[in-house]
Amino acid sequence: MNQLNTWWRDTTGSRVTPEMYLDSFGETLYMVGISLFLGALLGIPLALAFVITRPGGLKPNKVVYGVLNVVVNIIRSLPFIILLVAISPFTRVIAGTAIGTTAALVPLTLYIAPFIARLIEQSLLEVNPGITEAADSMGASLFQTIRYFLLPEAKSSIILAVTTATIGLISATAMAGTIGGGGVGDLAISYGYQQFDSIAMLTTVVLLIIIVQAIQSVGNTLARRARA
């Protein structure tokens, strides 16, 4: 690896070595993977709560729906960089520090959870109302309606929703570099933009394009199989 790093520096003149790209790629995967998982754990129940309690939903509840709606809209209205700074005291309590890759997981999770909730809510609302009516006519419980009727019908759309959320999360990880979060996007900002390293900027852009294309392709394939 040292020989490759030396050859890369001598050939391109860039200060960013292949080893740094590899480490940053790992940091990006770490941030996206963990925060997406945690965000889904929060976002999916939120989406179900929206669909269940909304006016005309399975179990309408104006108070619950109103509170959840306001909270989610408040979080979604904040640009990620502002959310990152605003919740730094909370991040410090949860992670023990407000700086670093692990600390970035807190704002990333809070950023993506409402986004996932809204996307999956929309996917569930696209299900033909006749499906839930059929479930009701068969005497299905709320859990059975969701488990055996709503979710299977919306599976393909949910996969695409999660794919979109994942790509949005990759964009957010670039801004996590302001708190030392690292990642491929941080290289583009720290070296490509701030230090005018055009090779680093071009390489990180290509890497991000490859990552996004790969994720989108996998999502499209899974969604197509879910529709089959």
TALIN-V563176 format. One record per pair of residues at least 12 apart in sequence whose ideal C-beta (glycine too) atoms are under 10 Angstrom apart, sorted by the first residue. I is the first residue (numbers start at 1). GAP is how many residues later the second one is. If there is no record, write none. Layout:
BEGIN
i = (I/I)
gap = (GAP/GAP)
END
This chain:
BEGIN
i = (1/1/1/1/2/2/4/4/4/5/5/5/5/8/8/8/8/11/12/12/12/12/12/12/13/13/13/14/14/14/14/14/14/14/14/14/14/15/15/15/15/15/16/16/16/16/16/16/16/16/16/16/16/16/17/18/20/20/20/20/21/21/21/21/21/21/23/23/23/23/24/24/24/24/24/24/24/24/24/24/24/24/25/25/25/25/25/25/26/26/26/26/27/27/27/27/27/27/27/27/27/27/27/27/28/28/28/28/28/28/28/28/28/28/28/28/28/28/28/28/29/29/29/29/29/30/30/30/30/30/30/30/30/31/31/31/31/31/31/31/31/31/31/31/31/31/31/31/32/32/32/32/32/32/32/32/32/32/32/32/33/33/33/34/34/34/34/34/34/35/35/35/35/35/35/35/35/35/35/35/35/35/35/35/36/36/36/36/36/36/36/36/36/36/37/37/38/38/38/38/38/38/38/39/39/39/39/39/39/39/39/39/39/39/39/39/39/39/40/40/40/40/40/40/40/40/40/41/41/41/42/42/42/42/42/42/42/43/43/43/43/43/43/43/43/43/43/43/43/43/43/43/44/44/44/44/44/44/44/44/45/45/45/46/46/46/46/46/46/46/46/46/46/47/47/47/47/47/47/47/47/47/47/47/47/47/47/47/47/48/48/48/48/48/48/48/48/49/49/49/49/49/49/49/50/50/50/50/50/50/50/50/50/50/50/50/51/51/51/51/51/51/51/51/51/51/51/51/52/52/52/52/52/52/52/53/53/53/53/53/54/54/54/54/56/57/57/57/58/58/58/58/58/58/58/59/68/68/71/72/72/72/72/72/72/73/73/74/75/75/75/75/75/75/75/76/76/76/76/76/76/77/78/78/78/78/79/79/79/80/80/80/80/80/80/80/80/80/80/80/80/80/81/81/81/81/81/82/83/83/83/83/83/83/84/84/84/84/84/84/84/84/84/84/84/84/84/84/85/85/85/85/86/87/87/87/87/88/88/88/88/90/90/90/91/91/91/91/91/91/91/92/93/94/94/97/97/98/98/99/99/99/99/100/100/100/100/100/101/101/101/101/101/101/101/101/101/102/103/103/103/103/104/104/104/104/104/104/104/104/104/104/104/104/105/105/107/107/107/107/107/108/108/108/108/108/108/109/111/111/111/111/111/112/112/112/112/112/113/115/115/115/115/115/115/116/116/116/116/116/116/116/116/117/117/118/118/119/119/119/119/119/119/119/119/119/120/120/120/120/120/120/120/121/122/122/122/122/123/123/123/123/123/123/123/123/123/123/123/123/124/124/124/124/124/124/124/124/125/125/125/126/126/126/127/127/127/127/127/127/127/128/131/131/131/131/131/131/132/132/132/132/132/133/134/135/135/135/136/152/154/155/155/155/155/155/156/156/156/156/156/156/156/157/157/157/158/158/159/159/159/159/159/159/159/159/159/159/160/160/160/160/160/160/160/161/161/162/162/162/162/163/163/163/163/163/163/163/163/163/164/164/164/166/166/166/166/166/166/167/167/167/167/167/167/167/169/170/170/170/170/170/170/170/171/171/171/172/173/173/173/174/174/174/174/174/174/175/177/177/178/183/183/184/184/184/184/184/184/185/185/185/185/186/187/187/187/187/187/187/188/188/188/188/188/188/188/188/189/189/190/191/191/192/192)
gap = (16/17/18/21/15/17/13/14/15/12/13/14/15/12/13/191/195/188/185/186/187/188/190/191/184/185/186/177/178/181/183/184/185/186/187/188/189/176/180/182/184/185/171/172/174/175/176/179/181/183/184/185/187/188/183/185/162/167/171/180/163/166/179/182/183/186/159/160/161/164/149/153/158/159/160/161/162/163/164/166/180/183/158/159/162/179/182/186/75/156/157/158/74/77/146/149/150/154/155/156/157/158/159/160/73/141/142/145/146/148/153/154/155/156/157/158/159/179/180/183/141/144/154/155/182/71/72/74/75/143/151/152/153/70/71/73/74/77/78/138/139/141/142/145/150/151/152/154/73/76/80/134/135/137/138/140/141/151/179/183/72/133/136/67/68/70/71/74/75/69/70/71/72/73/74/75/76/77/78/131/134/137/138/141/72/73/76/77/80/126/129/130/133/134/68/72/67/68/70/71/72/74/75/66/69/70/71/72/73/74/75/76/77/78/123/126/127/130/69/72/73/76/77/80/122/125/126/68/72/75/67/68/70/71/72/74/75/29/66/69/70/71/72/73/74/75/76/77/78/118/119/122/69/72/73/76/77/107/114/118/68/72/75/22/25/26/67/68/70/71/72/74/75/25/66/67/69/70/71/72/73/74/75/76/77/78/107/111/114/69/72/73/76/94/98/102/103/12/15/16/19/23/68/72/14/15/18/19/22/67/68/70/71/72/74/75/14/69/70/71/72/73/74/76/81/95/99/103/12/13/72/90/93/94/98/12/13/14/15/16/14/15/67/71/73/67/68/75/74/77/78/84/87/88/92/83/46/49/43/41/42/43/45/46/49/41/45/40/12/35/36/38/39/40/42/35/37/38/39/41/42/37/29/32/33/36/32/93/96/27/28/30/31/32/88/89/91/92/93/94/95/96/26/91/94/95/97/25/24/25/27/28/89/92/14/19/20/22/23/24/26/27/88/91/92/94/95/97/13/22/93/94/21/19/20/23/24/15/18/19/91/16/17/20/12/13/14/15/16/19/88/14/13/12/15/82/83/81/82/79/80/81/82/76/79/80/81/82/72/75/76/78/79/80/81/82/85/79/73/76/77/78/68/69/71/72/73/74/75/76/77/78/79/82/71/76/65/68/69/72/74/61/64/65/67/68/73/60/57/58/61/64/65/53/54/56/57/60/52/46/49/50/53/54/57/42/45/46/48/49/50/52/53/44/48/43/47/38/39/41/42/43/44/45/46/49/31/34/37/38/41/42/45/40/32/35/36/39/27/28/30/31/32/33/34/35/36/37/38/39/22/26/27/29/30/33/34/37/25/29/32/27/28/31/22/23/24/25/26/27/30/25/14/18/19/21/22/23/13/14/17/18/21/16/15/13/14/15/13/74/72/67/68/70/71/72/66/67/68/69/70/71/72/66/69/70/65/68/59/60/61/62/63/64/65/66/67/68/56/59/60/62/63/64/66/58/62/53/57/60/61/49/52/53/54/55/56/57/59/60/51/52/55/45/46/49/50/52/53/41/44/45/46/48/49/52/46/13/14/15/38/41/42/45/14/37/41/13/12/13/35/12/13/14/15/30/34/14/12/13/12/21/25/19/20/21/23/24/27/19/20/22/23/18/13/14/16/17/20/21/12/13/14/15/16/17/19/20/12/15/14/12/13/12/13)
END
